[in-house]
Amino acid sequence: MNDNAPTSYDIVPYVNRSFPQSNPNKLWVVARLFGLNAPHPSQRRVLELGCGRGGNIVPMAFNMPRGEFAGIDLSAVQVAEARKMADKLGLSNLRLEQKDLMDLDAGFGQFDYIIAHGVFSWAPAMPGNGENGPASIEQTVSRELDSTLATFARSSLPVD
Ligand SMILES: C[S@@+](CC[C@H](N)C(=O)[O-])C[C@H]1O[C@@H](n2cnc3c(N)ncnc32)[C@H](O)[C@@H]1O
């Protein structure tokens, strides 16, 4: 995808809010309760795919100063807004980049926690893969990144 082309979210930015259920502290507790040996998040690396205007990743980085945080989003306008908020808070543990999640590879970094909230349905299909976004995000995360724990949230239509 051409990362420089304006997206619909550049024209109409999305609501800016946080999702407590995606907080690595909560994920860590849930993982431990299910018997997974997840690393304690306070000093860990956290990536948010489709971070929008930063309403979720910025407060997390603020609250966990010894963690390393990264957020990417395709929308340059939204990433600029997230950066403005991070700069105001003087955050040095948060990297924000305008980037297509489909272009992520191991060179971008390794992460212990990966958050994808509300971005499933927006991801394009992988080349050569007849599947839609959800499958392509799962493939991107599991193939390209050495993740320990990933959380996905998506909206879906009610089923009968
Ligand atoms: C519905 S909004 C959700 C934003 C936020 N995560 C939330 O849950 O409120 C979808 C977001 O995904 C971003 N997005 C869509 N396709 C993307 C892609 N291929 N790579 C990175 N971000 C993408 C959009 O720019 C937008 O900010």
The ligand as an SDF file (V2000), in Angstrom:
LIG
                    3D

 27 29  0  0  0  0  0  0  0  0999 V2000
  -11.6600    1.7830   13.4700 C   0  0  0  0  0  0  0  0  0  0  0  0
  -10.1220    2.6310   13.7120 S   0  0  0  0  0  0  0  0  0  0  0  0
   -9.6400    1.9930   15.3040 C   0  0  0  0  0  0  0  0  0  0  0  0
   -8.6410    2.8880   16.0160 C   0  0  0  0  0  0  0  0  0  0  0  0
   -8.3110    2.4110   17.4460 C   0  0  0  0  0  0  0  0  0  0  0  0
   -7.4180    1.2730   17.4160 N   0  0  0  0  0  0  0  0  0  0  0  0
   -9.5830    2.0900   18.1750 C   0  0  0  0  0  0  0  0  0  0  0  0
   -9.8730    0.9120   18.4160 O   0  0  0  0  0  0  0  0  0  0  0  0
  -10.3050    3.0430   18.5150 O   0  0  0  0  0  0  0  0  0  0  0  0
   -9.0230    1.7140   12.5990 C   0  0  0  0  0  0  0  0  0  0  0  0
   -7.6210    2.2670   12.6150 C   0  0  0  0  0  0  0  0  0  0  0  0
   -6.7680    1.4000   11.8920 O   0  0  0  0  0  0  0  0  0  0  0  0
   -5.9160    2.1790   11.0560 C   0  0  0  0  0  0  0  0  0  0  0  0
   -5.5200    1.3380    9.9250 N   0  0  0  0  0  0  0  0  0  0  0  0
   -6.3100    0.8350    8.9500 C   0  0  0  0  0  0  0  0  0  0  0  0
   -5.6060    0.0760    8.0950 N   0  0  0  0  0  0  0  0  0  0  0  0
   -4.3370    0.0970    8.5510 C   0  0  0  0  0  0  0  0  0  0  0  0
   -3.1290   -0.5060    8.1040 C   0  0  0  0  0  0  0  0  0  0  0  0
   -3.1000   -1.2710    7.0060 N   0  0  0  0  0  0  0  0  0  0  0  0
   -1.9910   -0.2850    8.8050 N   0  0  0  0  0  0  0  0  0  0  0  0
   -2.0180    0.4880    9.9270 C   0  0  0  0  0  0  0  0  0  0  0  0
   -3.1340    1.0800   10.4050 N   0  0  0  0  0  0  0  0  0  0  0  0
   -4.2750    0.8890    9.7230 C   0  0  0  0  0  0  0  0  0  0  0  0
   -6.7740    3.3780   10.6700 C   0  0  0  0  0  0  0  0  0  0  0  0
   -6.0050    4.4610   10.2260 O   0  0  0  0  0  0  0  0  0  0  0  0
   -7.5060    3.6400   11.9720 C   0  0  0  0  0  0  0  0  0  0  0  0
   -6.7870    4.5030   12.8290 O   0  0  0  0  0  0  0  0  0  0  0  0
  1  2  1  0
  2  3  1  0
  2 10  1  0
  3  4  1  0
  4  5  1  0
  5  6  1  0
  5  7  1  0
  7  8  2  0
  7  9  1  0
 10 11  1  0
 11 12  1  0
 11 26  1  0
 12 13  1  0
 13 14  1  0
 13 24  1  0
 14 15  1  0
 14 23  1  0
 15 16  2  0
 16 17  1  0
 17 18  1  0
 17 23  2  0
 18 19  1  0
 18 20  2  0
 20 21  1  0
 21 22  2  0
 22 23  1  0
 24 25  1  0
 24 26  1  0
 26 27  1  0
M  CHG  2   2   1   9  -1
M  END
$$$$
